Amino acid sequence: MDAPLLMVWVVRLLFLALLYFFLARVVRSLLTDLRAAARQPGASLGRLIVVDSPSGDPEAGRSFDLDAITTLGRDVNNAIVVEDPFASAEHAVLTYRGRGWYVEDLGSTNGTFVNGRAIASVAPLGFGDEVSIGQVRLRLERARSA
Amino acid sequence: MTGASRPAAPRPVELPRILGDIHPRPRWTETRLLLVVAVALVVGSISLGAGLTGRLAPYEPTLLVIYLVTLAGAHVANVLAGRRSDEVLLPVVGLLGGISLLLMQRLPQDLVTIDVAGSTLGLGAVQLIWLVLAIIVATTLGIVVRSDSWLRQYKYTWAAAGIALLLLTFVFGTDVAGQRLSLRIGPFAGQPSELLKVILVVFLAGYLSENRSLLIEQDTRIGPIRLPPLPYLAPMVAMWAIALLIVVVQRDLGAALLFFAVFLALVYAATGRISLVVIGAILFFAGSALMANIFPHVRDRIDIWLDPFADPLGSGYQVVQSLLAFARGGLIGVGLGEGLPTVGGRPPIPEVHTDFPLAALGEELGLVGVIAILGLFFVVIERGLRIGAAAADDFRAILATGLALVVGVQAFIIAAGNLKVLPLTGVTLPFVSYGGSSLLVNAIVVGLLLALSDRGVEPPPPPSGVRRWRDRLRPRRAR
């Protein structure tokens, strides 16, 4: 095989090799990204952001990482204590079952609202939905990942 | 010292107000990947030059230089904008676009010509113009879009616009090769179905995120099948009807397949219920089977797919030539610029620049090259799904998933068509095929993905349709 033809083949193979080099670099950066996301502490199932809280406790803007069962109410034993005069001691519970979040009213005096609508007992809750407990409004969001 | 004698503090240089505060933020991953892209494309251009002219020099380097400068400009703009957006998408799409440029330079230049100011631009130059515009569009959207409320709040408006676009094409569209695909408004001609796919994803993201919880609830039971509440199935049935309508009126099998596949994928992503997908797929196949029996053009496509060699010089010509091209390519290909023997001065595959770029690349880069190109599309899909998984709420998650899938599924449909895995349909290979509407719409997709990937975007607005205060009873003080 003469030299020019050899060079042509070297260039051709180099082009293919560079395509794969690029892919390898991309995959490496993707893996770094995925590992960082997996390492993220508190890779929780979601979080609740306080949108509006007239009494100031919890203060608006605060974010709660959620466990699979998270209770809300005025009692200090709740996972999220809602210090609001219109909230019951044991007001509502958020549960993560299989595919999504559900909110259940625990027989509160003033009821629990999802996007402004009172729920009967249990209601499914999507990310971006708002839950009202007393005068406190909270929004369910995805967990913040890397 | 009194205030009067104090020297005036040096005034900071005032930048134009429109740019706002500039906080440049280095994007080293993007820089490194773009350098690899540049080196790869230069080597590809040299390889192309060796194939076409016999000399080891880049083939018509001006076009490639303009393209690389545009990519560099996009990168600088991203750095200056300082958003924490994705750093992998631009290099991946840039490499696909660069391969497209090399391919279009290599094909006969008179496949597409535009006369501008006395000079005639050939296929390569025209494609370069579209590529540059596409990169500008993607980068601008990625930098400028900071809120998604304009997509989120007007989903029914978008859906109406999409249907209007579809109807316009039905009525005023021009037929190209038996398919009513292109719409001509004044001097501009475009393929509305390309834009329609983005509108579809926006609408579905809005609709599914709003009604997700209702679709998950299993209310209606028909025998062993559990369905969501029936009224919420109406848009799905409408979607099915629209897909079939596209097949009948537009004769566009590819768009119908693309829309329905993305629709089912998004329903699954939003609800996690495989039963809905199975029902949808059964409906689609039943509809397709019916179509194949009623409409000859559908039947023809399927006959060609099942046995292109029945009429290798007639209806099966494109597919047969495509398969032969892949076969000639073999494992590592014949080299850029060396493949595609011409028949009477034309490449053997009709419409190679729009429908069969993968076959041309398969011949010249071989199996190894095709797998690398498919790998690039997988990276685009991965990025989209990852952006979706990290999104703050359902709308953004479904939107990002859908945008990535619409590109990935389209690439799969046309690649499978070229390889006779699926019936051949006239969709483009995203970022690679020649065509302005295809490139620009896919650029919009990439731009939106870039914007969505930034975690600094403004928080999602409160759920729409909230009648928070009216519905609420006067609260009583709790015990």
Interface residues (C-beta under 8 A of the other chain):
Chain A: P4 M7 V8 W9 V11 R12 L13 L14 F15 L16 L18 L19 Y20 F21 F22 L23 R25 V26 V27 S29 L30 D33 L34 A37 I49 V51 R74 P85 F86 A87 S88 A89 R99 G100 S108 T109 N110 G111 F113 N115 G116 R117 A118 A123 P124 L125 G126 F127 G128 D129 E130 S132 G134 Q135 R139 E141 R142 R144 S145 A146
Chain B: T29 R32 L33 V36 V37 V39 A40 V43 G44 I46 S47 A50 G51 L56 E87 V88 P91 V92 L95 S209 R212 S213 L214 I216 E217 T271 G272 I332 G333 G335 L336 L365 G366 V368 G369 A372 I373 G375 L376 V379 E382 R383 R386 A389 A390 A391 A392 D393 D394 F395 A397 R455 P459 P460 P462 P463 G465 V466 R467 R468 W469 R470 D471 R472 L473 P475 R476 R477 A478 R479
